[in-house]
Amino acid sequence: MNGNDLRAFTLIELLVVIAIIALLIGILLPVLGSARRVAAMTACASNQRQIGIAFFTYANDYQGALPRGADNGPGLSDAVTWDDCLAGYLGSDRTNAQKHANGFSANTAIDILTCPLDIAEPPSSDDAIRSFAMTSGNPPGQEDPDDLAQQVWPGAGQPTESDPSLLTAGLPMSPTITLDDPAILPSASETFLLGEWLLTSDRPQNLQGNIERVTVRSPDRQTDPTWARPMHGAEPVVNYLYADGRVELLDPLDTFGDGTASEPGGAWTRKTGD
């Protein structure tokens, strides 16, 4: 072959090649975007499983008791939240004084407490986003928190009186909310412990160590656009951690059993068969 046999691409051939490449990019980009979203959703579920392990390790250390969503203590400025209680089990060296500060500073933030798909911006550089909240649904039509048979599960409400020794230790716990008593928790496999909750920009944000938004009480709060933004793209699904340690990706509006979106039954309560 000599030099006279060589020829350049024609303009039409070059345009065809460019069109093919553009077509391939158009096909592959959505697939790659979907794959990245699925990977992030998987990482989110993994974070919740690790939080679940922290809950169970905490309960093992405290006679089976779980932390409540928050304990106000003497006042809001002294609030200790569920993630404050679990901080040491999640690799944080926060001091008890820091736990009582009603907020994690950014330099003590715990990455596991944030879903990779949560793009919310904290209100200041001193804050860190928390993507998860303890669930606190009421049995349908039964809302008396003083009646153990009707008590909300598991994080709702603050104790009217706190044990000073627990507050001093920075470890509020509820002796009535335990994992190992079938009278309190008949079916761990049918009961939520934690869910995702990403607030809209005009609502107080879900911040690590902050008493605001420590619990989510109903699926409508996770789906109402005046409260929440979708966390997993356009899909109306969130990850839930069950009290037996497993995590499932569910549409919140498929979770309330015989209740309603605002007064849920199902896995939102300790009851079975609702």
N, C-alpha and C positions, 0 to 999 in steps of 0.2 A: 504494500500500500504506500503510495507516495502522497506528497502534500496536496496534490490536486484532487485527491479523493475526499478530503476533509471538507465539511460544510457546517455552517452555523445553524442553530435553530431558527426557524422562520418565526415571525411575529405571532402567527396563529398558533403554532406549536407551543410557544412560550406562554401564551394566554391560556391554552388548554391546561398546561401543567400548573399554572397559578390557580386556575379554577378548581382543579382536583385537590390541590393542597388546601384551599379555602374550604372546600366541601368537607374534607377530612377533619379540619379544625372545628368546623361547625358541628360535626357529629360527635367528636371526642370531648369537646369542652363541657357540655352538659353531663356527660358520663363521668368525667373527672371531678366536676363539681359535686355530683351526687355521691361519688365515692368518698370525697373529702368530708361531706356532711355525715355520711354513715359512719366514717371513722371517728368523727368528733362525737356523734351520739353514743358510740361504743365507749369512748373515753369518758363521757359523762356518766354512763352507767357504771363504769369501773370506779369512778370517784365515789358514787353513792355506795357501792359495795364496801369500799374502804371505810366510809363513814359508818356503815352498818357494823363493821368489825369493831370500830371505836365505841359505838353504842353498847355492843355486847360485852366488850372488855370492861367498860365503865360499870355496867350492871353487875358483872362478875365481882368487881372490887367493892360494890356497895349493896351487897345482899340482894341482888336481883333488881334493884331500883334504877329506873331511868331518870335522867334529868328532865325537868319540865321545859317547856319552850323558853321560859325566862322566870327568874325570881327577882322581883323588884328590890327586895331588901328594904332599907329605910327610905329609899326614894329612887326615881328613875336614874339618877346619876350613879347609883350603886348597882344597877341592874347586872345580873349575871345570866348569860344566855346559854342555850344548849351547846352552841359551838365553843363558848368559853369553857364549859365543863369538859368538852372533848378535846380541847386544844392539845393537852399533853399526850393524848393517845394518837394525835395526828401529826406528831413531830414538832410541835411548837413549844418553845420554852417561856411562854408568857407567864409573868408573875401574877399572883393573886391580885395585887394592886392594879395591874393592867386589865385583868378580867373584870374588875369593878368599874372600869372607866367608861362603860357603855359605848364600846366601839373598839375594833382592832385598828391600830395604826398600820399604814401600808407596809412598814418594814417588819411587821409581825404577822402579815397576812398568810393564810394557808391556801395554797393553790387548789387543793382538793375540794375546797368549799365553793369553787366556781366551775360551772359547766363551760367547756371550751367554746360553745356556741353562744354564750352570754356575752354580748358586745356592749352591755350597758356601761356608761362612764360614771365612775364615782363622783359625788359632788365636789370632792376636793382631793388633793394629793395625799391627804392624811387618812383617807378612807379606802376600804377594799370591798369589792362586791361579793355578796353571798348569794348563790343561785338557788339555794334550797331552804325549805321551811318544814318544820315538823307539822304533821297533819293534826287537825283538831276538830273533826266533824262531830256533830251531835246526833244521837239517835233520833229519827224522825218524831217530832212532837214531844220529845222528852229532853228537857234542857236544864234540869236541876243539877248543878254541879256538886251540891251537897249530898246527893243521893248516889251512893257508890254504884248502884245498879244502872244508873243513868249517866254516869260521869263521862264527860267528853274524853276522847282518846287522841294522843296521849299528852300533847304539849300545851293544851289550851289553858289559859288563865294563870294567874299568879296566886300562890298561897296567901291567905289572909294573914297568916302568921308564919314567920320563918324561924328556923332553928339557928340561933346566933352562931353556934359552932360551925354549922355548914356554911353560913355566909362568910365567916372568917376564913374558912378553908377555900372559899370560892367554888364550892361544889354543892349547889342546891339540888336536892333530890326529893322525889315524891315517894314516900313509903307505900302509897296506895297504887302506884302505877309500876307494876313489876312484870318481868318477863316469865317468871317461873311459877306463877300461881294461876292455875286454870280457872279459878273463880274470877280473876281479874282479866285474864287474857285467854279466853276459851280457844281461840284459833289464831295462832301467829301467822299462819299461811294465808289467812283471809283478812289481815289487818294491815293497813298502811302505817308506816312510821315516819316517812319523809317523802316530800314531793318537791318538784321544781316550781319556782315562782319568780318570774321576771316582771318587775313593775314598769308601768309606763313612766315617761319622763316627768309627768306632772304629779306623780305620787311619791311619797317618801321612799327612797330606795331600800332594797334589801341589802344591808351592809353587815359585814362580819362583826360579831360582838355587839351589835346594836339591838336594843329591845324592839324596835320597829320591825314588823314583818317576820318575827321569829316563827310564827305559825300561819298556816293557811287553812281556813275552816271549811271550805267548800269548793267544788270544782268550778262553780260559776266565777269565782275569783281568779281562776287560772285561765279562763276563756273570755271573760268580759273585756272588750277592747278599752273600756274606760279604766280598767285596772291593770291588765296584763298585755304584754306583747308576746307573739309566738317566739319560742326559743329555738325550735328546730326547723327553720325555714318557714315555708308556707304550711307545713303539716301541723295540724292541731293536736300534737301528741307531746307528752312529757314522760319522763322516767319517774317511777315510784319505787321506793324501797319498802319492802314488806318487813314485818316484825320477825320473819323467819330468816331474813338476810338476802332473799333474792330480789332482783330488780327487774321490773317489766316496763316496756314502753307502751303507753296506753293513751287513748283519747279520754280526757277528763270527763266528758259527758257520757262515757260508757261505764263510769265507775260508781255511780251513786245508788245502785241497787233499787230497793223499794222506796227510797226517798226521792228527793228532788235535787236539782243542781244547786239550790241554795240551802237545803236542809237534807244533806245526803245520808243515806244508809250505806249498805255495802261495806267495802273495805275501809271506809272513813270512820267506822265505829268499832268498838270492841265486841259488839253483839254479833251473833251468828244468825244467818237466815234472814237478814234484812237487806 
